[in-house]
């Protein structure tokens, strides 16, 4: 596969590709051709990030797996907190109805 000489150059290529994606995302998405260009730029961003990770000796699949695990863990905590908050609100509502608020 293609490799840049240094990790700094690999990172600079990532920035360049994200700038190109940013340009495509500005304004209203009006047609399929525009979506195709966005699709292309997202692919370029992914490609350059993968190459940066490999250049640094990092397994990109492991990065994605660990990020997914952290996201799911946070999502579960949010759900638990929301559930606890919902139960607290329900109990407060019941106390208020009974005149104990």
HELIX and SHEET records of a PDB file:
HELIX    1   1 UNK A    7  UNK A   25  1                                  19    
HELIX    2   2 UNK A   32  UNK A   55  1                                  24    
HELIX    3   3 UNK A   60  UNK A   97  1                                  38    
END                                                                             
